[in-house]
Amino acid sequence: MTTHTLTLPYPVSANRYWRSFVPRGGNRAITVVSDEAKAYREECAWRAMAAGLRPLKGRVLLELWLYPHRPQDWQRRQRLDPETWDDSVQCIDLGNCEKVLSDALNGIAWEDDKQHRKIIKERMEPDEHGARVVIRVSQVAAKTVAPQLFAEAS
């Protein structure tokens, strides 16, 4: 089983990743990837290639840990609310983070995002290493046993 771990730049927000517009003479909006998104894709591709990552085949497990920017007043926030101080830190939501990364790494870390069989996402506490996303991409066995979600009635 192949596994790769990458540290990537903090994702572009979904609102800035895709742009919609009505072309001249058209009557329906089209959606395209923004220039900022293209630059993000290039950076992700460069880091993936530098790490030796090639598109995985078969089923893929994607794990991601999102580290938001640490605000300048983080110590004050932590002192006032030691347990949940980072809940108020501005951060892209995990769903949009996954969408942006899936698009940015399509054809780079996996052949197509339809290969994703399991996705685990977690927002982390901001730290001294700066805003970033750490991902682990793994091939998974073709035959996996589904967990018993409901106990059978007897």
N, C-alpha and C positions, 0 to 999 in steps of 0.2 A: 504494500500500500504506500503510495506516494503522498507526502505532506510537505507543504511549504508555508513558511511564516514570513510575512512582509510588514514593514512599517511604511505607511503611506502618508502623504500630506492630508491634513484635515479636509474632508470632502466639501466641494462646492455645494451651496444650497440648491435644492431642487428648483427653486424659483429662478435661479440664475443659470442652471444647467441647460434647461430647455427654453427656447424662445418660440412664441407663436406670432404669426402675422398673416395678414391677407395680402397675397401677391397682387401687384398692379394688374388690373383688369379681371381679377378673380372675385369670387363671392364667398369663398370658404377659407377659413384659417388653416394654415399648415404649421406644423411644429418641427423645429430643427434644433440641433445641438448648437449651443452658443460657442463663441470663440473661447470664452473662459473654460467651458467644458472640454473643448478640444485640447487646450493647454493642460488641463488636469489629466486627461486621458494619456497624453504624451508623457507626462511625468510618471504616471503609474506604470506605463509600458516600459519606460527606461529603467525604473527601479525593479520591476519584475524580471526583465532580461538580465540586469546586473546580478540579480540573485539566482540566476540560472533557471527561472521558472519558464516552463513551456506549457501550452494549453493542455490541460488534463482531459483525458477521454473517460467516458463512462460516468457513473454517478459521483456527485461531488457534495461534500460537507463543507459549508462555509461558516466560519466562526469569526466574529468581529468584535473588537473592543474599541469603543469610541472615547477618546480623551478630549474634552472640550478645552477651550482657552482658559487659563487660570487668570481670574481678574486680579487687578492690582490690590484690591482690598480683601483678598482671600483670607488673610490671617485674622482680620477683624470679624469676618463672616464666620470663620471657624470657631473663634472665641465665643461669639454670641450663640451659635448653634452647632456644637461639636458633631452631632450625629448626622444632620442632614443639610449642612451649610451649602453644599454644592447643588441642591435642588433648584436654586434660583439662578444658577450660572447659565448664560445663554448658550444654547446647543442645538444643532440640527437634530430633528427627531430620528429615532432609530430606523423607522420605516423608510424615510427619505434617504437616509444614509445608505441603507441597503440598496435602494433603487439606483442611486448615483454610482455606487461601487460596482453593482452588477453590470451596468452599462459601460462603465469605464474599463472594466477588466474582461469584458466579453471578447473572446478571441485571443486573449492574452493569458489569463489564468485557467480558463476553461474554453471549450469550443463554442458553447452556447449556454446561456443561463437556464435553459430548460433542463440542464443536467443537475441543477440543484435539487438534492433530495432532502436536505436538512439544513436549516440556517439557525445559528445561535447568535444573538446580538446582546451586547451589554454596554451600557453607558458607565464609564468609569469616573472616578474622582479626578479633577484636574491635578496635574503634578508638575514638578520642576522640569520635565522633559518637553513641555510644550504641547500644543494642540496637534493631534494626529489620530490616525486609525491604524490599529494593528489587526491584520487578518491572518487567519490560518486556513488554507485550502487543502483538503484531503480527498483522495479517492476513497469511496466506500464500496464495500462488497455488494455485488448484484443482489444477493439474497440476504435481506436483513429481516429480523423478526420484529414485527410491530408489537409495541407494548400492549398489555391487556388493559384497555381503557375502561371497560365495564365488567364487573363481576357477573358471571352468568347466574341467572335466577335459578334457584333450586326448587 
